[in-house]
C-alpha cells in the first residue's frame, strides 16, 4: 500500500460521512443552505486531496474544512452574523446522535413539501447521498450547471423555514422511490443509492412502510441481472432467466418484508409499499413463470386498490397491475374488462395498450395483440420500451400467419 | 469542427425511394436487423470520435403560440396533421466537413428494412450553429 503513489479512495465511506457532517453543522446552528454549499466544496476537495493524503479522522477533516469555508463566506459576504463565531480551533465533538437520526433529520429537510419532486430528489442525493452535483447531473442527463441551479433554488426555497420539525415520512418514501426508479446511468447507480438510503432510513424509524419500501426495492433489484439480454434488449418478467436473479437480495427482501408485516394489526393494515413488496416477493418466489401464484397476487392487488377511495383515478397503475392478475386468474376477457375501466384515465399511455396486448396474447388472440402492441409502441416515451413493443407487435403479427 | 444534425422523419420530406410499411408490420428478423444496424451506427460514430448525440422523439406534437396578454397559450395540431412533416429523431455528429456529414447520412440511409433490403430513407442534414467565432 505504501508503494502505491495514489491510494484507492473509499468513495462509499466518504459519501456516507456527508449527511453526518451536515447534520452536525446544522444542529450546531449553521444555516442549512450555507452549510450544504460549504460541505459540497469540502467534499470536492476531499475527492482531490484524500487519494494522496488520507486524513487520520475523515469526519473531523470534512467538518473543519466546511467550517472554514463557512467562516470565509461570512467574512466576505459582510452580512449580518446569524450566530456568534466559535473561537475554538477544534471542531466541536460529534453530537451524541445516532447515524439514523441524522439521516432522518436531513431527509425531512430535503423532502420538504414546499419543494417540487425533482428538487427533493436532487437535494436528497446531494445532502444525504453525498453525491456531487456533477454525478447527479449525469444521472439525470442534464448539464451540471442546470442541476447546480436546481439545487441552489431548492435551498433558497428552504431558507427561513423551520427545519427542526419532523416531516411527512410518506413524502420521504416517495422521493426515495423516485431515486430508485431513476435507475442507473453514468457513473452513479441510483438504484443502489436508493437502497442504501432506504436501509439507513429503516435504522431511523420503526415505521413498517420504510421497511416495505426497502423490501420492494430489494425484491425488484434482485431481478435486474435478467432484465436486459446481451444486446441490451428488455426482457419482461415472464421471459426472464430466473437463474440470473440475485437470491441473496431476494432473501433479504423477504426478511425485511416479513419484519414489516409482523407489525400489522386490524387497525394498522399494510401500506402500499408493503403490499407492492408482497406482490414482488410472490413473483420472486416462483421458480418459473408458470409456477407464479397468481391467486395470491390478485388478493394482494385487491388490498392495494382498497388503499384509495377512487383507485381508477387515484392509482390507475395499481388497477392496471390488478387487471393482469385478473387475466391470469379469471381469464383474459375478465382482465381486459378491468382495463376498460381505465380507458378514460390512461387510455393514451403506452402501458395501457401494452397490458391489453399481453392479455390478448394470453388468450391466443394474436391479431388483437399485434394491434395493441403497435398502439403501445406509438405511445412509448422510452427507446428501449418502444423497441420492445415494436418487436412484440411484429412477432404476434407474424405468428398468426 | 462543424456539427450536423442528421434528422429522420416519421413523414414529410422528398418522395420516398420506395414505400415501406411501419416497422411493427415487418418480419421479426427484419426488425432485429434494423435495430442492430442502429446500434452499429452509434458504435461506429463513437469509435470514429464523431458521435455527439442521438435522440428519438415521440410522434405526439403540439403547436403552441403566445395567446396574448392575460390569455392562455393557443395550441393546435397544425395543418394536415396526418401528412405534415414530423421529425422522428436525430444523430448529432462532429465532423471535418459537410461532405463527411453527407457520407454518414447516406450510410444511415442504407439501414436494412423489410426482407433486409436497404430503406434508402431520406435523411435531413442540417448544420448546427457553432458557439465559437467563425473562421472566415
HADDOCK unambig.tbl for C-alpha pairs under 7 A between the chains (distance, minus, plus):
assign (segid A and resid 374 and name CA) (segid B and resid 24 and name CA) 6.06 0.50 0.50
assign (segid A and resid 378 and name CA) (segid B and resid 59 and name CA) 6.88 0.50 0.50
assign (segid A and resid 379 and name CA) (segid B and resid 58 and name CA) 7.00 0.50 0.50
assign (segid A and resid 381 and name CA) (segid B and resid 58 and name CA) 6.17 0.50 0.50
assign (segid A and resid 390 and name CA) (segid B and resid 23 and name CA) 6.90 0.50 0.50
assign (segid A and resid 390 and name CA) (segid B and resid 24 and name CA) 5.07 0.50 0.50
assign (segid A and resid 391 and name CA) (segid B and resid 24 and name CA) 6.91 0.50 0.50
assign (segid A and resid 391 and name CA) (segid B and resid 28 and name CA) 6.47 0.50 0.50
assign (segid A and resid 391 and name CA) (segid B and resid 31 and name CA) 6.76 0.50 0.50
assign (segid A and resid 393 and name CA) (segid B and resid 24 and name CA) 5.27 0.50 0.50
assign (segid A and resid 394 and name CA) (segid B and resid 24 and name CA) 4.67 0.50 0.50
assign (segid A and resid 394 and name CA) (segid B and resid 25 and name CA) 5.46 0.50 0.50
assign (segid A and resid 394 and name CA) (segid B and resid 26 and name CA) 5.94 0.50 0.50
assign (segid A and resid 394 and name CA) (segid B and resid 27 and name CA) 6.15 0.50 0.50
assign (segid A and resid 394 and name CA) (segid B and resid 28 and name CA) 5.41 0.50 0.50
assign (segid A and resid 395 and name CA) (segid B and resid 28 and name CA) 5.53 0.50 0.50
assign (segid A and resid 397 and name CA) (segid B and resid 25 and name CA) 6.94 0.50 0.50
assign (segid A and resid 398 and name CA) (segid B and resid 27 and name CA) 6.40 0.50 0.50
